[in-house]
Amino acid sequence: MQGGAVARALLAHGLEVTAFVRNSESGPAQELKALGAKLAMGTMDDMQPLEAATAGQDAVFSMQPSGAAPGVESEQAHNIASAAHKNGVKQIIHTSVSATGWREKGFDFEHKSPIMIAYWDDEEDAERAVRESGVKFWTILKPAFYMENFIPPKGDLMFPDLKDGKWLQLPISNPLNSR
C-alpha cells in the first residue's frame, strides 16, 4: 500500500525512483516499471540486494510489513538503515505506527500478551534503527490507520464481523491519558 503509493507520487512529479521489489514480474512491480521506475529485486533480509538498491540514492523510503515473526520487522529496518548508511544516503523516511514510545514513558502496558509485546518491541526497535543509523536526516511517520484495513485480506483479520455488518472493537484506554 505505502511503498507503491510513494513511488507513484514521486514518478508523477518527474523524480527518479528505484522500487525495491520481491518479484519484478508481479503486476504492481510491472506497473511501477511502466511508469518509469527502475526495479531492484530482493528481500529486506538480504544485505547484498539492499546495498545495491540504495547505492547512488539520495533518500530511502523504509516500511516493513508488520505481522511477521517477532524480530523480523526490526531486523529488516536495521538492514535498510545499514545499507543506506553504507552508501551515503542522505535521508531515510520510515513509516511506523502511532503510539510507539509510550511504554518508555512509564505507562503500564495493558495488553500483556507476548504477541503484542513483541509487536511494540519490533516497532520501537525499527524506529531506533533509523534514528541511530548515522544517516544525516531521518523522518519517522506514524500513521494510525488506513482505510485499506477494512478490506480483505486485512479486514477479515482485523474486523471479522464486518462481513455481517458489525464493527466491533475492544475498548482500550489511551495510555497517554491514563495518568
N, C-alpha and C positions, 0 to 999 in steps of 0.2 A: 504494500500500500504506500509506504512513505518514500522509499528509495526511488521507485518508478515515477512518482509524482514530482519529486525534486528534480530528477533527471529531465523529465518533460518540460518543466518550467524553465530550467536553465537553457535547454535547447531552444525553446521558444524565444528566448532573449538573445540567441545567437552565440551562446557560450559553448566552448568545447567541453565535452563530457566523456569520461570513461566510466562505463557502467560495469561494476563487478557482479558477475552472474554465475550461478551454479551450472546452468545449462544454456549454452549460447544458441541452441536450436529451439528453445522454448518460444512460445508465442509472445510473451512480454519482452523477452530479450530481442527478438526479431523486430518487434515494434519500435523499440528504442534505437536499434541499428538503422531502421528505415528513416527515423527522424534525424539521424546524423551522429548518433553516439558510437564511440569506439567500444567494443566489448572486450573485457578481460575476464577470463573464466577461472574459477577456483572456488575454494571454500575458505571461510574465515578461520578454519582450524589449521590451515597450511600456510606457513610464512612465505614460502617462495612466490606463489602467485600474488599474495598481498603486497609483497615488496615490489614485484614487477608492476602491479596495478597502480601503486602510489608513486612510483618513480616519475619525476617531472610534473607532479601535480602541485597546485597552489593550495588546494583545500580538499578535505575529505569529509564526506557525509557518513557518519557512523550510526548504524542501527542494527541491533541484533534481535532476531525474533525471540520473544520470551516463550516459556513453556518447554524449553529443552531440559535436559537433565541438569540437576544442580551443578553449578560451577561452569557450565558451558558458555553461558552468556557473558560472564565476566572474563573468562579466558579469551573469548573472541574479541572483546573490547580491548583487552591488553594486547592482543596480536595486531589489531588495526592501529592502535596508538604507537606500538613499537615500530611497525613498518612505516608509518607516517613520519615519526621522528628520525628514523634511519635515513629517509630520503629527503629530509629538509622541508617537508610540507609545512606551510606557514599557519594553517588553521585547521582544526577539527571541529566540525559541527556534529554533536552527538545528541541523539534523541533518546530520552529515558522515559520515566513515568512521573506523574505528580507525587508528591509526599515523600520522596526519598529524603533521608537525613533526619526525619523527625524522631527516630528511635535514639539517635545520638544525643538528643536534647533532653533526655531523661524521662521521656514519656513511656508509660507502660505499653507493652505490645500486647494488645488484646487477643490477637489470633495466635495462639501458641503452637499451632500446627507446624511440624517440621517443614512441610511443603511451603507454607507462607514465609517462614523464617528464611529458608533457602532462597526464595524468590526475592525478598527485600535485600538479603546479603548480596546476591548477584547484581541487582540493580545498583546498589550503592557502590559495590566494588568496580563496576563498569564505569561509573562516573569518576571514581577516584583514579582509575587508569588514565582517563582523559586529562584530568586536572594535573596529574603528576607525569605526563608523557614527555615533557620537555619541549613540546610544540609551543611556539611563541603565543599563539592566540587559540583559545578554545571557547566554544559556546555549548551550553547544555540546555536543550529544550525539554520541557516536562509537560507533554500533553496529558490531559486527564482521561480522555475518552474519544473514540472515533465512532462516527455513525455506522461504519462498516462492522462494528462489533455486534450489531443487531442482525446481520445477515449470515447465512451459512458460509463456512463451517463454524466460524467463531460463535455466532449467535446460538447455535444448537448447544454449545458447551456452556456459554455464559448465562443464557436465558432459556433453559429447556422448555419452560411453559409458554413461551411466546407464541409458538405454533398454535396453542389453544386460546390465544387472545389474552394471556395473562403475563404481566411483567412483575415478577416477584424479585425482591432484593432483600437481603438480610440487613436489618438496621445496624449500623455501626456508628459509634460516636467519632467525631473528628478529634484525633489525638492532640491537635494543636489548640483546641478549645476546651480540653477536658480538665484543665487545672487552672 
